[in-house]
Every structure is written in structure tokens, then in C-alpha cells.
Amino acid sequence: MKKSILSALAVAAVLSCLGVAWSQQGAATGGAAAPAKSSSAPHKVALIDMAHVFKNYSKFSMLREDLKAKIQVSEDEAKQRATALQELQAKMKNFKENSDDFNAAEQQLAKASAEFEAFRRAAQRDFLKEESQIYHTVYMDVADAVAKYANYYNYTLVIRFNSEELDTDNAQKLIEGMNRQVVFHRAEDDITLSVTDYLNKKFGATAGKPTAPRN
């Protein structure tokens, strides 16, 4: 169960793109909507590698570890329940079929099996829900940080991109890399490290833990 739940954590790299844009709506005149007014400031675009931010954000790592610990506890209990079912099945072999003891053990086994399946489904549902909440919480943290950074440095648009080097040893990944939307950017317009540092410092201050090193 842990593998099926936590494998979804690897999809941080393909989270929905983060955009931050501001526009002003013109007032309606003569019963018809006026066109939106364009800002007098020139457009300024920034880039952010969301996969890198998630991977290096201390809060995300902490929440993942907490979830792993909960899943481990649940798995331990599931193993105990499974062992009890196996022991009950073995016990039934000592009883004559259709005897009172056999029928009682059979009913006990059916009840325990149903409870085990209900426990397994509930645990999986709860962990998937908690995992989704982790992604939502971290995403909103990043979105808030990006908005603050963009407002301070007058960026009008922030686009998600992949900052990894092209993998020339893997043909499929190389093709994917060459199909990236961002072909060229100035180093100063990549705000990934700045946003990651801000998030870690803010989280470290509130959690009382040291900030993670910047990769």
C-alpha cells in the first residue's frame, strides 16, 4: 500500500503550471463593456522550476516523512490483521467440517476478513486524501511566495519551466527536453532558488528547524 500511495509523490514535477498575472478591467460605458485597460508598465516575465521547489522545500519533505510514518503504522496493523486471519484459517483445519466449532470459526473468519478489507480501504482513502492536502498546502505556499516576489520585483507573469539539463543518454528524455516551451531565458529571470530560499527560511522560522541547503 505504501508503494501505491507514495508513488504519487513523484508527480510533483508535473503539477499544473503556476501563473501569476495582473490586469485591470475597464468600467462599463453606455451599457457595453469597455475593453480592459493595458498597464503602462512593460511586461516582465519570470520562470520557476516547480519540481525543484517541491523537492527542496523543507516543509514538503517533512510532510512527506510524516505521511510515510503514518502509512508504516497502518501497514504494521494490516500485517497483524493478516496474520490473525492466517492463524484462524489454520485453526479451522483442526475442526471437523460443519461442526459447531468449525461453523463458529468460519463466521469469525468471515467477520475478520470483512473488517480487514474495510480497514484497508479506509486507510488507502485517508492517505490519498492527506497526500492531496499536502500538495495543496505546499502549492499554495509557493503561489503566495511567487506572488510576493513578483509584486516586489515587478514581474507581470511567472511561468513554470524545467531547469534540468538535457539528458543526452536517454533518447526519450532528450526528445522531451527539446520539446520544452522555454528555449532561452536570462539567468536573472529564473526565480526558482530565490523562492525556495524564501520558503525554507520562512518555514524554518515558524517550525524552529534549520533550513534545508540550496541545491
C-alpha positions as CSV (number, residue, x, y, z in Angstrom):
1,M,0.0,0.0,0.0
2,K,2.9,2.4,0.8
3,K,4.2,2.0,-2.7
4,S,0.9,2.7,-4.4
5,I,0.2,5.8,-2.2
6,L,3.7,7.3,-2.1
7,S,4.5,6.7,-5.8
8,A,2.2,9.6,-6.5
9,L,4.7,11.8,-4.7
10,A,7.0,11.5,-7.7
11,V,4.5,13.5,-9.8
12,A,5.5,16.8,-8.3
13,A,7.4,17.6,-11.5
14,V,4.1,17.6,-13.5
15,L,2.0,19.7,-11.2
16,S,-0.3,22.2,-13.0
17,C,1.7,25.3,-14.2
18,L,1.8,28.3,-11.9
19,G,0.9,31.6,-13.5
20,V,0.7,35.0,-11.8
21,A,-0.8,37.8,-13.9
22,W,-2.4,41.1,-13.1
23,S,-4.9,43.0,-15.3
24,Q,-7.4,45.8,-14.8
25,Q,-11.0,45.7,-16.1
26,G,-12.3,48.9,-17.7
27,A,-15.6,50.3,-16.4
28,A,-18.8,49.7,-18.5
29,T,-19.9,52.6,-20.6
30,G,-23.1,53.1,-22.5
31,G,-24.4,49.7,-21.5
32,A,-21.5,48.0,-23.2
33,A,-18.4,46.6,-21.5
34,A,-15.3,48.7,-22.2
35,P,-12.1,46.9,-23.2
36,A,-9.6,46.1,-20.5
37,K,-7.0,48.8,-19.9
38,S,-3.4,47.8,-20.6
39,S,-0.8,48.6,-17.9
40,S,1.7,51.3,-18.7
41,A,4.5,49.1,-17.2
42,P,6.3,46.8,-19.7
43,H,5.7,43.1,-19.3
44,K,8.4,41.3,-17.3
45,V,8.5,37.5,-17.3
46,A,10.0,35.2,-14.6
47,L,10.5,31.4,-14.7
48,I,10.2,28.9,-11.9
49,D,11.0,25.2,-11.7
50,M,8.2,23.8,-9.6
51,A,9.7,20.4,-9.4
52,H,12.9,21.8,-7.9
53,V,10.9,23.9,-5.4
54,F,8.9,20.9,-4.2
55,K,11.9,18.7,-4.0
56,N,13.9,21.2,-1.9
57,Y,11.2,22.8,0.2
58,S,11.7,21.6,3.8
59,K,8.0,21.7,4.6
60,F,7.2,19.4,1.7
61,S,9.9,16.9,2.9
62,M,8.6,17.0,6.5
63,L,5.0,16.4,5.5
64,R,6.1,13.5,3.2
65,E,8.0,11.9,6.1
66,D,5.0,12.3,8.4
67,L,2.8,10.6,5.9
68,K,5.3,7.8,5.4
69,A,5.3,7.2,9.2
70,K,1.5,7.0,9.3
71,I,1.5,4.6,6.4
72,Q,4.1,2.4,8.1
73,V,1.9,2.3,11.3
74,S,-1.1,1.3,9.2
75,E,0.9,-1.4,7.4
76,D,2.1,-2.8,10.7
77,E,-1.5,-3.1,11.8
78,A,-2.5,-4.6,8.5
79,K,0.2,-7.3,8.8
80,Q,-1.1,-8.1,12.3
81,R,-4.6,-8.5,11.0
82,A,-3.5,-10.6,8.1
83,T,-1.5,-12.9,10.5
84,A,-4.6,-13.3,12.7
85,L,-6.6,-14.3,9.6
86,Q,-4.0,-16.9,8.7
87,E,-3.9,-18.3,12.2
88,L,-7.7,-18.6,12.2
89,Q,-7.7,-20.4,8.8
90,A,-5.1,-22.8,10.2
91,K,-7.2,-23.3,13.3
92,M,-10.2,-24.3,11.2
93,K,-8.3,-27.2,9.8
94,N,-8.4,-28.8,13.2
95,F,-12.2,-28.8,13.3
96,K,-14.5,-31.2,11.6
97,E,-16.3,-29.6,8.7
98,N,-19.9,-28.5,9.6
99,S,-19.2,-29.0,13.3
100,D,-20.2,-26.2,15.8
101,D,-16.5,-25.2,16.3
102,F,-15.9,-25.2,12.5
103,N,-19.0,-23.1,11.8
104,A,-18.1,-20.6,14.6
105,A,-14.6,-20.3,13.3
106,E,-15.9,-19.8,9.8
107,Q,-18.2,-17.0,10.9
108,Q,-15.3,-15.4,12.9
109,L,-13.1,-15.6,9.8
110,A,-15.7,-14.0,7.6
111,K,-16.2,-11.2,10.0
112,A,-12.5,-10.6,10.5
113,S,-11.9,-10.7,6.7
114,A,-14.6,-8.1,6.1
115,E,-13.2,-5.9,8.9
116,F,-9.7,-6.2,7.4
117,E,-10.9,-5.2,3.9
118,A,-12.8,-2.2,5.4
119,F,-9.7,-1.2,7.3
120,R,-7.5,-1.4,4.1
121,R,-9.9,0.6,2.0
122,A,-10.4,3.3,4.7
123,A,-6.6,3.6,5.2
124,Q,-6.0,4.0,1.5
125,R,-8.7,6.6,1.2
126,D,-7.4,8.6,4.1
127,F,-3.8,8.5,2.9
128,L,-4.8,9.6,-0.6
129,K,-6.8,12.5,0.9
130,E,-3.9,13.5,3.2
131,E,-1.5,13.3,0.3
132,S,-3.7,15.6,-1.8
133,Q,-3.8,18.0,1.1
134,I,0.0,18.1,1.3
135,Y,0.2,19.0,-2.4
136,H,-2.5,21.7,-2.0
137,T,-0.8,23.2,1.1
138,V,2.6,23.3,-0.5
139,Y,1.3,24.6,-3.8
140,M,-0.5,27.5,-2.0
141,D,2.7,28.3,-0.1
142,V,4.6,28.5,-3.4
143,A,1.9,30.5,-5.1
144,D,1.9,33.0,-2.2
145,A,5.7,33.3,-2.3
146,V,5.7,33.8,-6.1
147,A,3.1,36.5,-5.8
148,K,5.1,38.4,-3.2
149,Y,8.3,38.1,-5.3
150,A,6.6,39.1,-8.5
151,N,5.0,42.2,-6.9
152,Y,8.2,43.3,-5.3
153,Y,10.3,42.9,-8.4
154,N,7.5,44.0,-10.8
155,Y,7.1,40.7,-12.7
156,T,3.9,40.6,-14.6
157,L,4.0,36.9,-15.5
158,V,5.5,33.8,-13.9
159,I,5.8,30.6,-16.0
160,R,6.7,27.1,-14.9
161,F,9.6,25.5,-16.7
162,N,12.1,22.7,-16.3
163,S,15.6,23.8,-15.4
164,E,17.3,20.4,-15.7
165,E,20.0,19.8,-18.3
166,L,19.1,17.8,-21.4
167,D,19.7,14.1,-20.9
168,T,21.7,13.0,-24.0
169,D,22.0,9.4,-22.7
170,N,18.2,8.8,-22.9
171,A,16.6,9.3,-26.3
172,Q,13.1,9.7,-24.9
173,K,14.0,12.2,-22.3
174,L,16.2,14.1,-24.8
175,I,13.2,14.5,-27.1
176,E,11.0,15.6,-24.2
177,G,13.7,18.1,-23.2
178,M,13.9,19.5,-26.7
179,N,10.1,20.0,-26.7
180,R,10.2,22.3,-23.6
181,Q,8.3,25.5,-24.1
182,V,11.2,27.7,-22.8
183,V,14.1,27.6,-25.2
184,F,16.0,30.6,-23.8
185,H,15.9,32.7,-20.7
186,R,18.2,35.0,-18.8
187,A,19.6,33.6,-15.6
188,E,18.2,36.6,-13.6
189,D,14.7,35.7,-14.6
190,D,14.8,32.3,-13.0
191,I,13.4,32.9,-9.6
192,T,13.4,29.2,-8.5
193,L,16.2,29.4,-6.0
194,S,15.1,32.7,-4.5
195,V,11.6,31.4,-3.9
196,T,12.9,28.1,-2.5
197,D,15.2,30.0,-0.1
198,Y,12.4,32.3,1.0
199,L,10.1,29.4,1.7
200,N,12.7,27.4,3.7
201,K,13.6,30.5,5.7
202,K,10.0,31.2,6.5
203,F,9.2,27.6,7.4
204,G,12.4,27.3,9.4
205,A,11.5,30.3,11.5
206,T,8.0,29.0,12.2
207,A,8.9,25.4,12.7
208,G,12.1,26.1,14.7
209,K,14.1,23.9,12.4
210,P,17.2,24.6,10.3
211,T,16.5,25.5,6.7
212,A,17.5,23.0,4.0
213,P,20.6,23.7,1.9
214,R,20.0,25.0,-1.5
215,N,20.8,22.6,-4.3
